[in-house]
Amino acid sequence: MPADLADPPVDVSERLAAGFVALLRRLGLEVPVGSVITFHDSLAAVGLDDRDNVYWAGRATLVHDPE
């Protein structure tokens, strides 16, 4: 197997999005798959360096109820 297939690059925003959503689901929240994909895409767009950007990416893509 070629080396590039054996060791795919690590996408930090993908792992962060998946881990955060897994935590939300364990806490009993419903998170649709489409929201997870949009959250990941948003993180990839804004980056992970600014905490506020990460917060608003999650808020805009994962929160659907105003309460």
PyMOL commands that set and color helices and strands:
alter all, ss='L'
color gray80, all
select helices_A, chain A and resi 3-6+12-26+33-46+51-62
alter helices_A, ss='H'
color red, helices_A
deselect
rebuild
show_as cartoon
